[in-house]
């Protein structure tokens, strides 16, 4: 099993935090933004964006209102 050094872990954590902050900012700017658009604007894969969105929803930071195609995102806190 490979262990991450403290520096490597911190870099990873910082990268994830920056991505999450960027996703939230992009949602604030455009609540109807799609996963594909988020991926293009952040440079993260669509799967990566979907994972981040799930985590943000699980932490009650964002909510999806309406349908997948016609709905929008809301920042909860």
C-alpha positions in Angstrom: 0.0 0.0 0.0 1.3 3.4 -1.0 1.1 6.1 1.6 1.0 9.8 0.6 3.5 12.1 2.1 2.1 15.0 4.1 3.0 17.4 1.3 1.4 15.2 -1.3 -1.8 15.0 0.8 -1.9 18.7 1.3 -1.4 19.4 -2.4 -4.3 17.0 -3.2 -6.5 18.4 -0.5 -5.8 22.0 -1.7 -6.5 21.0 -5.3 -9.9 19.4 -4.4 -10.8 22.5 -2.3 -10.0 24.8 -5.2 -12.1 22.8 -7.6 -15.0 22.8 -5.2 -14.7 26.5 -4.7 -14.6 27.0 -8.5 -17.7 24.8 -8.9 -19.7 26.8 -6.3 -18.6 30.1 -7.9 -19.6 28.9 -11.4 -23.0 27.7 -10.0 -23.5 31.2 -8.4 -22.8 32.8 -11.7 -25.0 30.4 -13.7 -27.4 28.2 -11.7 -28.4 26.4 -14.9 -24.8 25.3 -15.7 -24.4 21.7 -16.8 -21.9 19.1 -15.7 -20.3 19.3 -19.1 -19.9 23.1 -18.9 -18.5 22.7 -15.3 -16.0 20.2 -16.7 -14.9 22.4 -19.5 -14.5 25.5 -17.3 -12.6 23.7 -14.5 -10.5 21.2 -16.6 -11.9 18.3 -14.6 -13.5 15.3 -16.2 -17.3 15.0 -16.2 -17.0 12.0 -13.9 -14.9 14.1 -11.6 -17.5 16.9 -11.7 -20.3 14.5 -10.9 -18.3 13.1 -8.0 -17.7 16.6 -6.7 -21.4 17.6 -7.1 -22.5 14.5 -5.2 -20.1 15.4 -2.3 -21.4 19.0 -2.3 -25.0 17.7 -2.2 -24.1 15.2 0.5 -22.7 18.1 2.6 -25.8 20.2 2.0 -23.9 22.9 0.3 -25.8 22.7 -3.0 -29.2 21.4 -4.1 -30.6 20.5 -7.5 -34.1 21.9 -8.1 -36.3 20.6 -10.9 -35.4 18.1 -13.6 -31.9 17.2 -14.8 -32.5 19.0 -18.1 -34.7 22.0 -17.0 -33.7 22.4 -13.4 -31.1 24.6 -11.7 -28.6 24.5 -8.9 -29.1 26.4 -5.6 -26.4 27.2 -3.1 -27.7 26.2 0.3 -25.0 27.8 2.4 
